[in-house]
Amino acid sequence: MFERLREDIRMAFDRDPATRSVWEVFTCYPGLHAVWGYRVAHFLWQHGFKWLGRFVSHLMRWFTGIEIHPGARIGRRFFIDHGMGVVIGETTEIGDDVTLYHGVTLGGTTWERTKRHPTLGDGVIVGAGAKVLGPITIGEQSRIGANSVVLRDVPPHSTVVGIPGTIVGSTESLIENGRINLDHHLLANPVAEALEHVLKMIDDVNARIDAFHPESSKDKRSKDLEQDLHKEQEKLERFLGGGGI
């Protein structure tokens, strides 16, 4: 037991750059307190003390703002950063070295008493406010962007963003030398990429039309129209870059 506690405290130094001392981690990290409370509740749950396990879970929710059902299965070096608003359902399965940020929900989608919550592979990172719903599997070393809503299986080493969650790329190892890769803000924008493809297709169509009517390019009205098109395209490109309209 004490070895697990030491491992948990060492893990906080690897996952949170704000960590300054062991005493601070031991007394001021609600994510760790919730995990420690979960282990007690899970032990009770497994040994048939269902109500008592739920009651311990309820107390930890009251103290930490984090709700972990005692029936969930959680691996080693699990870390919840900040943690307020995290909800982990009964049939959730979480591998080793997983990190959740505040506001994450690992929720169920059916009334049937079967596997109805997600499975997270080793090394998964789930960003703030993300919702992972249903008996789906998030492959190892995958990254879920903040506020995404994931409803389908995600293969290993994938990056997912958006509503509904869309795979936008692959990831390298998110845990290096025991430390988490904190560049989780470097995510693609699938909507912007789709619009860029549409704009490219429109440019190709315009070029083909101009090839059929080369004399129209000399017309003043045609030149004014082309200038207007360029202005609108610049506005779209500024919007896609995050500059607004």
C-alpha positions in Angstrom: 0.0 0.0 0.0 2.7 2.5 0.9 4.6 1.7 -2.3 1.4 2.6 -4.3 1.2 5.9 -2.3 4.8 6.7 -3.1 4.1 5.9 -6.8 1.1 8.2 -6.8 3.1 11.1 -5.3 6.0 10.6 -7.7 3.5 10.5 -10.6 2.1 14.0 -9.6 5.6 15.4 -10.2 5.7 13.8 -13.6 2.2 15.0 -14.7 1.9 18.5 -13.2 4.6 21.2 -13.6 3.0 23.2 -10.8 4.0 20.5 -8.2 6.5 21.8 -5.6 6.6 19.4 -2.7 5.5 16.0 -1.4 3.5 17.6 1.4 1.7 19.8 -1.2 0.8 16.8 -3.2 -0.3 14.8 -0.2 -2.6 17.6 1.1 -3.7 19.7 -1.8 -4.4 17.3 -4.8 -8.1 16.4 -4.9 -7.4 14.1 -7.9 -5.2 11.9 -5.8 -7.6 12.0 -2.9 -10.4 10.8 -5.1 -8.3 7.9 -6.4 -7.3 6.9 -2.9 -11.0 7.0 -1.8 -11.9 5.0 -4.9 -9.5 2.2 -3.9 -11.3 1.9 -0.6 -14.7 2.0 -2.2 -13.7 -0.5 -4.9 -12.4 -2.9 -2.3 -15.7 -2.8 -0.5 -17.6 -3.2 -3.8 -15.6 -6.3 -4.8 -16.2 -7.9 -1.4 -20.0 -7.5 -1.5 -20.4 -4.3 0.5 -22.2 -2.5 -2.3 -23.9 0.2 -0.3 -20.9 1.0 1.8 -18.7 1.3 -1.4 -21.2 3.7 -2.9 -21.3 5.7 0.3 -17.5 6.1 0.4 -17.7 7.1 -3.2 -20.4 9.7 -2.3 -18.2 11.1 0.5 -15.2 11.5 -1.9 -17.5 13.2 -4.4 -18.5 15.7 -1.7 -14.9 16.3 -0.6 -13.2 16.4 -4.0 -15.9 17.2 -6.7 -14.9 14.0 -8.5 -17.3 11.1 -8.8 -15.8 7.6 -9.4 -18.2 4.7 -9.2 -16.7 1.9 -7.0 -17.4 -0.6 -9.7 -15.0 1.0 -12.2 -11.6 -0.7 -12.9 -8.6 1.6 -12.9 -5.0 0.8 -13.5 -1.8 2.2 -12.0 -0.5 5.7 -12.2 -3.9 7.2 -12.9 -3.9 11.0 -12.6 -6.7 13.5 -12.5 -5.5 17.1 -12.9 -7.6 19.6 -11.0 -10.5 17.2 -11.3 -13.6 19.2 -10.5 -16.6 17.8 -12.3 -15.0 14.5 -13.4 -17.5 11.6 -13.6 -16.4 7.9 -14.1 -19.2 5.4 -14.6 -19.6 1.9 -13.2 -18.3 -0.3 -16.0 -15.5 2.0 -17.0 -12.1 0.4 -17.5 -9.0 2.5 -17.4 -5.5 1.3 -18.2 -2.1 2.4 -16.8 -0.7 6.0 -17.0 -4.0 7.6 -18.0 -4.6 11.3 -17.4 -7.9 13.1 -17.1 -8.5 16.9 -16.8 -11.4 18.6 -15.1 -14.9 18.2 -16.4 -14.3 14.9 -18.1 -17.2 12.4 -18.3 -16.8 8.7 -19.0 -20.4 7.9 -19.3 -22.9 5.2 -20.2 -25.5 5.1 -22.9 -27.9 2.2 -22.2 -30.3 0.9 -19.5 -29.0 -2.7 -19.9 -26.9 -4.0 -17.1 -24.0 -4.8 -19.4 -20.7 -3.1 -20.3 -22.0 0.4 -21.0 -19.1 2.7 -20.3 -15.8 3.4 -22.1 -12.5 1.5 -22.0 -9.4 3.7 -22.0 -6.1 2.1 -23.0 -2.7 2.8 -21.5 -1.3 6.3 -21.7 -4.6 8.0 -22.9 -5.0 11.7 -22.2 -8.5 13.2 -22.1 -8.7 17.0 -22.2 -10.8 19.3 -20.1 -14.6 19.0 -20.6 -14.4 16.0 -23.0 -17.2 13.4 -22.9 -16.5 9.8 -23.8 -19.8 8.0 -24.0 -20.8 4.3 -24.4 -19.0 1.0 -24.4 -16.3 2.2 -26.8 -12.6 1.7 -26.7 -10.0 4.5 -26.8 -6.7 3.0 -28.0 -3.5 3.3 -26.1 -1.5 6.6 -26.3 -4.5 8.4 -27.8 -5.3 12.0 -27.1 -8.9 13.4 -26.7 -9.1 17.2 -27.3 -10.9 19.5 -24.8 -14.7 19.6 -25.0 -14.8 16.8 -27.6 -17.7 14.3 -27.6 -16.4 10.8 -28.5 -19.0 8.2 -29.5 -17.0 5.7 -31.5 -13.9 3.5 -31.0 -10.6 5.3 -31.4 -7.6 3.3 -32.7 -4.3 3.5 -30.8 -2.0 6.6 -31.2 -4.9 8.8 -32.4 -5.8 12.4 -31.9 -9.5 13.2 -31.6 -11.3 16.6 -31.6 -14.7 18.0 -32.2 -18.4 17.1 -31.7 -18.8 14.4 -32.6 -15.2 13.4 -32.1 -13.2 13.1 -35.3 -9.8 11.5 -35.7 -7.5 14.3 -37.1 -4.1 12.7 -36.8 -1.8 10.3 -35.1 0.3 10.7 -31.9 3.7 9.6 -30.8 4.2 8.4 -27.3 2.5 10.7 -24.9 4.6 9.5 -21.9 8.3 10.1 -22.2 10.7 9.2 -19.4 7.7 9.0 -17.1 6.6 12.5 -18.0 3.5 13.5 -19.8 3.6 15.5 -23.1 1.8 18.7 -22.1 1.5 20.0 -25.7 -2.2 19.0 -25.8 -3.1 22.4 -27.2 -1.5 21.6 -30.5 -4.6 20.1 -32.2 -5.9 20.2 -35.7 -9.1 21.9 -36.7 -11.1 19.5 -38.9 -13.8 22.1 -39.8 -11.1 24.5 -41.0 -9.4 21.8 -43.0 -12.7 20.8 -44.7 -13.4 24.4 -45.6 -9.9 24.7 -47.1 -10.6 21.7 -49.3 -13.9 23.3 -50.4 -12.1 26.5 -51.3 -9.5 24.7 -53.2 -12.2 22.9 -55.2 -13.9 26.2 -56.0 -10.6 27.7 -57.2 -10.2 24.7 -59.5 -13.7 25.1 -60.9 -13.2 28.8 -61.5 -9.9 28.0 -63.3 -11.7 25.6 -65.6 -14.5 28.0 -66.4 -11.9 30.7 -67.2 -10.2 28.3 -69.6 -13.4 28.1 -71.6 -13.9 31.9 -71.7 -10.4 33.5 -71.9 -11.8 36.7 -73.4 -13.9 37.4 -70.3 -10.7 38.0 -68.2 -10.2 41.3 -70.0 -13.7 42.6 -69.1 -13.7 45.2 -66.3 -16.8 43.6 -64.7 -15.0 40.3 -64.5 -11.9 42.0 -62.9 -14.1 43.6 -60.3 -15.7 40.3 -59.5 -12.3 38.7 -59.2 -11.3 41.3 -56.7 -14.4 40.7 -54.6 -13.7 37.0 -54.6 -10.2 37.6 -53.4 -11.4 39.8 -50.6 -13.9 37.2 -49.5 -11.3 34.5 -49.7 -8.9 36.6 -47.5 -11.7 36.9 -44.9 -12.3 33.2 -44.9 -8.6 32.5 -44.5 -8.4 34.9 -41.6 -11.3 33.2 -40.0 -9.8 29.7 -40.5 -6.6 31.1 -38.8 -8.6 32.1 -35.8 -8.8 35.8 -36.6 -12.6 36.1 -36.9 -14.6 37.6 -39.7 
